[in-house]
Amino acid sequence: MTDKNILKNGRSYIFYGGVCILVGVSAFLFGHSLIAGNDAARDIIVTVFSILAGFLIAIMTLLGDHSLLPGGWRVAEKNRSIIKVKLVRQKYLFYQYLLTLIVIFISTLTKNEWPEITSCLERIYFGLATTAFLLSFRLPAALMDVQMERIEAVIGARRSKASKLDKS
């Protein structure tokens, strides 16, 4: 991946992330009536984020598995910064999943004792959940990118080892 592609992808991630945050803030501000006291919606959010967290860990494991990189240490060194950027991005999404689940847990604990705090926590977790869910739409593309980069690297490694007759 060239520096130009990395910059272009970085800008698209920033733009998409900004849109997701704006939608999450809108859910926080205007969506309370959808989530207030809605135990079924809360349970669905918990289930979805539990599954997404597991899926995200699988992606992070694939990203970080150096044994799947073809070639020697030079190839791994070349790809290290790209892989690190992707892992950091996935790490923060995982933290957002956990933060959403923590706020839901606290909201459940405070439901009977402090309903006014619970109301605020419901707004917070609905905004967080909306943002995280929208950011999760990038996960399949991230997984596909990882696999395509590995395929390209394998093809490149095999081409360099091919005989002169195979190259023509």
N, C-alpha and C positions, 0 to 999 in steps of 0.2 A: 504494500500500500504506500503510495507516494505521500509526501508532505502536503501536497495540494488536496489530495483526497481526505487526509486526516483533518485538515482545516475545514473543508467543506462539510464533512460529517460532524465535526465539533459544532459548527454553526447550526446545523439542522437539529442536533440534540439540544442545544441551548434554546432554540426557537420552540421546539416541541415541548421541552420541559417548562418553558414559560407559559405556554398555552395550558398545559396540564395544571400548573399552579393556579392560574387565573380561574379555571373551571372549579378547582378545589376550593378556592376562596369564595367563589359564588355559591357552591354547595354549603359551605360554612355559614354564609350570610343569609341565604334564602331557602335552604333545604331543610330547616329544622322540623317543619311540619311533616315531612316525609319520614323522618327517623325517630321523632319523639315517641318514646314508649313502644316502639315497634320492635318487639323481641324477635320476630321472625327475620326482619331485615338485619338485625344485629347478628343473629346466628348464621345467616348466609354470608355476611362479611367475614366473620371469624373462620368459617369453613373455606371460603375462597382464598383468604390470605394465608391460611395454613397450607393449602395446596400450592399456592404460588411461591411460598417460601421454600418448600421442598424442591420445586422446579428450578428456582433460582440457584439453590445450592448445587444442583446438578449442572447447571450452566457454568457456574463458577469453577466447579471441579474440572469440567472439560477445558475451560479457558486456561486453567493453571497447570494442566497435565503436560509437562514438557516431553514426556515419552511419545506423545502423539505428533510432535514436531519432527519432520523429516530433516535429515542433514545433521551436521555436527554442531558444535558449540557456537559457531559463527552465525548460523541461522537462528538459533535460540537468542543470541545476543541482539541480533538485528530486530527480532520481533518482541523483545522484552518490553520496550516502552509502550508499544501498541497494546499488548496484553495487559500491562499494568493499568492503563487508562480504562480499558474495558472492565477489569476487575474492580477498580475503584467505583465506577459507575454502578455496577451490580451490587457492590457492598452497601452503598448508600440507599439503594432501592430496598435491599433486605432490611436495613435499619428502619426504613419507613414502614415496612410491613410490621416489624416488631413494635414500633411506636404505636401504630394503629391498634394492634392487639392489646398492648398495655393500657391504652386509654379506654378501650372497651372493657377490659377487666376492672379497672378502677371505677368506671361508670357503673358497672354491675354491682360492685361492692357498696357504692354510695347511694344506690337507687332508693332505698327505703329511709335511710337516715337523713340525707341531704339532697332532696329533689332539685333544689336550685343549682347545686354543683353538678348534679347529674345532667341537667338540661344543658349546661355549658359544655360538659364533656361529650355529650351526644353531638353537638355542633362540631366540636373539634374532631372527633373520630370520623364523622361523616365527610368533613373536608379532607382529612388525611386519606381516608379510604378512596375517595373519588380521585384525588391526585395520584395515589399509588396505583390504582386500577388502570387509569389512563396511561401512566408510564409503563405499565406491564405489557401494553400492546407492542412494545419494542422488543420484548424477549424472544419471540420466534425469529425475528429478523436478526437479532444478535447471535442466536444459535446457528442460523443459516450462514451468517457471515463467517463465523468461526470455522464451520465445516468447509466452506468454499475456499477460505484462505489456506486451509490444510491441504485441500485437493490441489490448489494451484502450486503450493510448495512441493508436493509429491511429484506433480507433473514436471516442474522445473528441475527437481533433483534427478528424475529419471531421464530427462532430456540431456542433462549434462553428462550422464553416464552412458548414453546411447552411442552406438558406433557411428562412424561417419556416414555409412550407407543409410542408417535409420534417420539421420537428421535431414537428408535431402528430400 
